[in-house]
C-alpha cells in the first residue's frame, strides 16, 4: 500500500505516520511538505523521532523508510505518484483547496481508485473536500471522513531533533464510507457511528482547547498565563473548564444516561491530558481562527444547539461563544473580520452571515447575549 501525505507542521509526522507504522502490512510512505528546512532536515536524518511520557518515563520511537518531497516536486513529477493508494492531509481546513489541482492531476492519470482522508480538525472534512473537485474526478475518489486525536503542541521540531507528543492517540474512520475490497488498516478503528465519535472529539477536546484559550484571553490577553497546562494551575480557570465540559457532555448525550457517562469519562481524560507538564502548548495557538471554530456545525455551535433543543444548561457554552466573539487578537486575521462585521453590521449579521447560525437560534441568543 502506498500513502501520500500532504502535511503542514507536525500533525502528520506525530500522528498519521506512526499510526500507519503500527499497521500489520508494509506501507510505502511519502511526506509532502512546504517547508524546505524540514525537508532537508528529514532527508539528512532519514528518520522521525517521537518522544512521549509513559509511566513517568520519556519513551522514544524512531520511524524510517519514508520519502519526503516538496509539493512543487509532486506537481512537476505527477507520473511518479500514479500508483498511490491513499492520500491523507493535515494542512488545515482553510488550505485544502490549494491541494485540489495537484490531486486532480494525479487522479486523472491514475488507473487506481484512490482513497482520501482529510485528517483535519473539523466535522466531515473529507466530505466537504469532495466539493472542491470536478464531478468526473470526484467519482474516481473514495472520500472517507475520519476523526484523529493526539495532542502535539507547537514546538521547534528541527532544533529539538524530535517531536514531543502525548502517548494517547486515536484514529477513527467512517466504516460505511470505506470502499468494498479496499485493504483495511489494522491500526485504524472503523466505526458505524462516526458522527458521535467526531462530535465527542471535536466538542470535548478541540472545543475545550478553544474555550480555555478564549477564556484566558478575555481575562488577561495572555499577559499572565500563556500555555494550556499553566492555565489549569489556576483554580478559577480549572473550574470554568470543568463547568464547560459538563455542559457539553450533557448536551451531546441527548438525555441518554449511558452516553452521558461515556462523555463524562472522556471529558475527565481530556482535562488530565491538558495538564500534562511536558507540553508547552500555547493558548494563542489553540485559540486561533475563531470564525471557523464558532461556525455552524463546529465545536461550540454543536453543543450549544443541542443544549437549546433539549433544554439543557448552557451557561458555560454561551460564555465561550461570547469569549470567542471577543477574541480580538491583533495577530489573528479572523479576529479582525469578526470585529469588523460586529461593529459595522451588528451581532445578528455576524451570527447569520459569518457563522451561519439559523434565525431561530439567533433569536434565542439575542435575549441572553
PLY file of the C-alpha trace (Angstrom):
ply
format ascii 1.0
element vertex 369
property float x
property float y
property float z
element edge 368
property int vertex1
property int vertex2
end_header
0.00 0.00 0.00
1.31 3.44 -0.95
0.41 6.58 1.01
0.96 10.21 0.00
0.59 12.63 2.90
0.22 16.39 2.38
1.17 17.98 5.69
1.93 21.32 7.26
3.52 21.37 10.68
3.86 18.41 12.98
0.49 16.64 12.99
1.21 14.24 10.12
4.60 13.34 11.48
3.34 12.94 15.03
0.10 11.05 14.40
-0.52 9.83 10.89
2.86 8.29 10.11
3.14 6.42 13.46
-0.42 5.12 13.04
0.42 3.73 9.62
3.63 2.25 11.01
1.57 0.22 13.53
-0.16 -1.49 10.63
0.39 -5.21 10.10
1.07 -4.80 6.35
4.05 -2.83 4.96
3.26 0.70 3.79
5.26 2.88 1.40
5.01 6.39 2.83
5.77 9.76 1.18
5.51 13.08 3.03
4.77 16.24 1.06
5.81 19.36 2.97
6.08 23.03 2.06
8.91 23.88 4.46
12.32 23.40 2.83
14.16 23.37 6.17
12.00 20.49 7.42
12.50 18.62 4.16
16.28 18.98 4.23
16.43 18.05 7.91
14.45 14.83 7.39
16.38 13.90 4.27
19.60 14.20 6.26
18.30 12.39 9.35
16.37 9.79 7.34
14.18 9.19 10.38
11.48 10.80 12.51
11.94 10.65 16.27
8.95 10.96 18.59
9.06 11.20 22.39
6.20 10.80 24.87
5.73 10.16 28.58
4.79 6.63 29.67
4.67 5.56 33.30
6.69 8.63 34.33
9.42 7.83 31.79
10.20 9.51 28.48
9.86 6.92 25.72
11.50 7.35 22.30
10.18 5.98 18.99
12.02 6.20 15.70
10.43 5.84 12.26
12.32 5.49 8.99
11.89 4.16 5.47
9.89 7.12 4.14
10.36 9.71 1.42
9.89 13.45 1.82
9.39 15.92 -1.03
8.30 19.47 -1.68
4.81 20.00 -3.11
6.36 21.59 -6.21
8.20 18.33 -6.87
4.92 16.43 -6.83
3.33 18.89 -9.26
6.28 18.64 -11.64
6.52 14.85 -11.47
2.90 13.68 -11.39
3.85 10.47 -13.20
5.81 9.33 -10.14
2.66 9.30 -7.99
0.12 7.47 -10.15
0.40 4.28 -8.09
-0.74 5.96 -4.85
-3.49 4.12 -2.93
-4.24 6.60 -0.15
-3.89 10.38 0.14
-4.02 11.92 3.62
-3.89 15.60 4.58
-3.07 17.66 7.67
-2.72 21.16 6.22
-5.63 22.91 7.94
-9.16 23.10 6.55
-8.60 26.53 5.00
-5.63 25.27 2.97
-7.19 22.16 1.43
-8.27 23.95 -1.74
-4.58 24.61 -2.51
-4.11 20.87 -3.00
-7.03 20.32 -5.37
-5.21 20.91 -8.64
-2.28 18.61 -7.81
-4.55 15.82 -6.56
-6.85 16.13 -9.58
-3.89 15.68 -11.92
-2.83 12.54 -10.06
-6.34 11.07 -10.05
-6.98 11.94 -13.70
-3.94 9.95 -14.89
-4.08 7.16 -12.33
-5.72 3.84 -13.18
-6.41 3.21 -9.50
-9.35 4.14 -7.31
-7.76 6.46 -4.74
-8.91 6.92 -1.16
-8.66 10.34 0.52
-8.78 11.01 4.26
-8.57 14.60 5.48
-7.06 14.34 8.96
-8.05 17.86 9.96
-9.84 19.30 12.97
-13.38 19.67 11.71
-16.66 17.92 11.05
-16.81 15.63 7.96
-13.90 17.45 6.32
-13.28 14.76 3.66
-16.90 15.02 2.51
-16.54 18.79 2.33
-13.29 18.47 0.37
-15.13 16.43 -2.26
-17.00 19.57 -3.32
-13.71 21.15 -4.45
-13.27 18.61 -7.27
-14.75 18.33 -10.75
-17.54 15.77 -10.81
-15.74 13.26 -13.07
-12.60 13.39 -10.93
-14.53 13.11 -7.66
-16.22 9.96 -8.97
-12.82 8.23 -9.04
-12.05 9.09 -5.42
-13.29 7.46 -2.21
-13.63 10.31 0.31
-13.55 8.85 3.83
-14.30 11.01 6.86
-12.21 10.46 9.97
-11.58 11.74 13.47
-7.98 11.90 14.70
-6.85 12.58 18.22
-3.37 13.19 19.58
-2.15 16.38 21.21
1.02 17.64 19.53
1.98 21.09 20.87
3.73 23.73 18.84
7.49 23.19 19.01
10.75 23.60 17.13
10.98 20.17 15.54
14.30 20.82 13.77
16.02 22.41 16.77
14.92 19.63 19.15
15.56 16.84 16.66
12.37 15.10 17.78
8.64 15.63 18.23
7.13 15.72 21.71
3.63 14.20 21.82
1.32 12.58 24.32
1.22 8.79 24.44
-2.51 8.65 23.68
-3.54 8.54 20.04
-6.73 7.55 18.25
-7.82 7.43 14.62
-11.42 6.55 13.72
-12.93 6.39 10.23
-16.46 6.02 8.89
-16.87 2.29 8.25
-19.78 3.00 5.91
-17.57 5.08 3.58
-14.70 2.59 3.41
-14.90 1.04 -0.09
-15.59 -2.68 -0.51
-12.44 -4.62 -1.33
-10.10 -1.80 -0.23
-7.47 -3.09 2.20
-8.22 -2.09 5.76
-5.54 -0.62 8.01
-5.26 -2.61 11.22
-4.28 0.34 13.40
-7.42 2.33 12.50
-10.79 1.98 14.23
-13.78 1.55 11.89
-16.99 2.99 13.32
-20.62 2.73 12.21
-21.37 5.96 14.10
-18.57 8.34 13.19
-20.79 11.37 13.79
-20.85 10.59 17.51
-17.10 9.89 17.60
-16.41 13.16 15.79
-18.72 15.21 17.99
-17.09 13.92 21.17
-13.58 14.62 19.92
-14.43 17.91 18.22
-16.56 19.36 21.01
-14.91 17.98 24.13
-11.24 18.05 23.07
-10.94 20.75 20.40
-13.82 22.74 21.87
-12.23 22.71 25.32
-8.93 23.93 23.86
-10.76 26.87 22.24
-12.84 27.56 25.37
-9.69 27.70 27.53
-7.85 30.00 25.16
-10.69 32.48 24.73
-11.45 32.43 28.46
-7.86 33.32 29.38
-7.62 35.93 26.61
-10.67 37.74 27.99
-9.06 37.75 31.44
-5.50 38.91 30.76
-4.86 38.86 26.97
-2.31 36.05 27.65
-0.14 38.53 29.57
-0.04 36.34 32.68
-0.73 32.78 31.58
0.37 31.68 28.12
0.02 27.88 27.97
-2.75 25.29 28.35
-1.03 23.35 31.16
-0.27 26.52 33.13
-3.84 27.78 32.74
-5.15 24.72 34.60
-2.97 25.51 37.60
-5.31 28.48 38.07
-8.28 27.29 40.17
-10.85 29.59 38.55
-9.80 28.52 35.04
-9.95 24.84 36.02
-13.45 25.29 37.46
-14.55 27.05 34.28
-13.29 24.16 32.16
-15.00 21.60 34.40
-18.27 23.51 34.03
-17.82 23.72 30.28
-17.11 20.01 29.70
-20.03 19.02 31.95
-22.46 21.14 29.92
-21.07 19.82 26.64
-21.23 16.23 27.93
-24.89 16.68 28.87
-25.79 18.40 25.59
-24.22 15.66 23.47
-25.86 12.87 25.48
-29.39 13.94 24.44
-30.70 12.77 27.83
-29.18 9.29 27.37
-27.59 8.32 30.69
-25.21 5.75 29.16
-23.90 8.32 26.66
-23.64 10.94 29.39
-21.40 8.68 31.47
-19.19 7.93 28.44
-18.96 11.63 27.66
-18.07 12.50 31.25
-15.33 9.87 31.26
-13.87 11.22 28.00
-14.06 14.79 29.36
-12.25 13.76 32.54
-9.43 12.25 30.47
-9.27 15.41 28.32
-8.62 17.58 31.37
-5.89 15.22 32.58
-4.30 15.27 29.11
-4.34 19.07 29.11
-2.48 19.08 32.45
0.48 17.15 31.01
3.52 19.15 32.26
5.61 18.08 29.26
3.53 20.22 26.94
4.08 23.90 26.40
1.05 24.30 24.15
0.41 27.98 23.58
-3.06 29.35 24.28
-2.66 31.66 21.30
-2.20 28.63 19.02
-5.27 26.68 20.20
-7.45 29.81 20.12
-6.59 30.93 16.58
-9.11 31.15 13.71
-12.19 31.81 15.90
-14.51 32.34 12.93
-14.02 28.78 11.68
-14.31 27.35 15.20
-17.54 29.21 16.01
-19.35 28.36 12.76
-22.41 26.18 12.37
-21.51 22.50 12.65
-18.38 23.27 14.63
-17.11 22.67 18.17
-19.10 25.36 20.03
-22.19 25.50 17.83
-23.00 21.76 18.07
-23.34 21.53 21.88
-24.99 24.97 22.06
-27.67 23.98 19.55
-28.25 20.62 21.28
-28.47 22.27 24.71
-31.09 24.75 23.48
-33.10 21.96 21.81
-33.08 19.70 24.87
-33.49 22.48 27.42
-30.12 21.60 28.96
-27.94 24.16 30.73
-25.55 26.15 28.52
-24.18 28.95 30.71
-20.54 27.99 30.13
-21.08 27.24 26.43
-22.70 30.65 25.94
-19.82 32.30 27.79
-17.43 30.52 25.40
-19.37 31.87 22.41
-19.12 35.38 23.87
-15.42 34.96 24.61
-14.78 33.69 21.08
-16.58 36.70 19.59
-14.46 38.93 21.82
-11.19 37.23 20.90
-9.80 40.29 19.17
-6.23 39.17 18.80
-4.37 41.61 16.52
-2.26 38.72 15.20
-5.31 36.71 14.10
-6.92 37.62 10.75
-10.26 36.00 11.58
-10.44 38.01 14.81
-10.18 41.18 12.73
-13.04 40.05 10.46
-15.27 39.26 13.45
-14.61 42.66 14.98
-15.24 44.49 11.69
-18.57 42.73 11.00
-19.71 43.10 14.61
-19.13 46.87 14.67
-20.31 47.60 11.12
-23.26 45.20 10.76
-24.15 44.10 14.28
-24.48 40.93 16.31
-27.28 39.28 14.30
-25.48 39.80 10.99
-22.29 38.33 12.42
-24.04 35.18 13.61
-26.15 34.78 10.48
-23.75 35.81 7.69
-20.32 34.83 9.03
-21.14 31.96 11.37
-24.23 30.59 9.58
-26.42 30.41 12.70
-30.13 29.96 11.87
-32.62 32.65 12.80
-34.35 30.58 15.48
-31.13 30.09 17.45
-30.12 33.73 16.91
-33.43 34.89 18.40
-32.87 32.70 21.46
-29.33 34.01 21.94
-30.30 37.65 21.41
-32.11 37.62 24.74
-29.11 36.26 26.59
-26.03 37.80 24.93
0 1
1 2
2 3
3 4
4 5
5 6
6 7
7 8
8 9
9 10
10 11
11 12
12 13
13 14
14 15
15 16
16 17
17 18
18 19
19 20
20 21
21 22
22 23
23 24
24 25
25 26
26 27
27 28
28 29
29 30
30 31
31 32
32 33
33 34
34 35
35 36
36 37
37 38
38 39
39 40
40 41
41 42
42 43
43 44
44 45
45 46
46 47
47 48
48 49
49 50
50 51
51 52
52 53
53 54
54 55
55 56
56 57
57 58
58 59
59 60
60 61
61 62
62 63
63 64
64 65
65 66
66 67
67 68
68 69
69 70
70 71
71 72
72 73
73 74
74 75
75 76
76 77
77 78
78 79
79 80
80 81
81 82
82 83
83 84
84 85
85 86
86 87
87 88
88 89
89 90
90 91
91 92
92 93
93 94
94 95
95 96
96 97
97 98
98 99
99 100
100 101
101 102
102 103
103 104
104 105
105 106
106 107
107 108
108 109
109 110
110 111
111 112
112 113
113 114
114 115
115 116
116 117
117 118
118 119
119 120
120 121
121 122
122 123
123 124
124 125
125 126
126 127
127 128
128 129
129 130
130 131
131 132
132 133
133 134
134 135
135 136
136 137
137 138
138 139
139 140
140 141
141 142
142 143
143 144
144 145
145 146
146 147
147 148
148 149
149 150
150 151
151 152
152 153
153 154
154 155
155 156
156 157
157 158
158 159
159 160
160 161
161 162
162 163
163 164
164 165
165 166
166 167
167 168
168 169
169 170
170 171
171 172
172 173
173 174
174 175
175 176
176 177
177 178
178 179
179 180
180 181
181 182
182 183
183 184
184 185
185 186
186 187
187 188
188 189
189 190
190 191
191 192
192 193
193 194
194 195
195 196
196 197
197 198
198 199
199 200
200 201
201 202
202 203
203 204
204 205
205 206
206 207
207 208
208 209
209 210
210 211
211 212
212 213
213 214
214 215
215 216
216 217
217 218
218 219
219 220
220 221
221 222
222 223
223 224
224 225
225 226
226 227
227 228
228 229
229 230
230 231
231 232
232 233
233 234
234 235
235 236
236 237
237 238
238 239
239 240
240 241
241 242
242 243
243 244
244 245
245 246
246 247
247 248
248 249
249 250
250 251
251 252
252 253
253 254
254 255
255 256
256 257
257 258
258 259
259 260
260 261
261 262
262 263
263 264
264 265
265 266
266 267
267 268
268 269
269 270
270 271
271 272
272 273
273 274
274 275
275 276
276 277
277 278
278 279
279 280
280 281
281 282
282 283
283 284
284 285
285 286
286 287
287 288
288 289
289 290
290 291
291 292
292 293
293 294
294 295
295 296
296 297
297 298
298 299
299 300
300 301
301 302
302 303
303 304
304 305
305 306
306 307
307 308
308 309
309 310
310 311
311 312
312 313
313 314
314 315
315 316
316 317
317 318
318 319
319 320
320 321
321 322
322 323
323 324
324 325
325 326
326 327
327 328
328 329
329 330
330 331
331 332
332 333
333 334
334 335
335 336
336 337
337 338
338 339
339 340
340 341
341 342
342 343
343 344
344 345
345 346
346 347
347 348
348 349
349 350
350 351
351 352
352 353
353 354
354 355
355 356
356 357
357 358
358 359
359 360
360 361
361 362
362 363
363 364
364 365
365 366
366 367
367 368
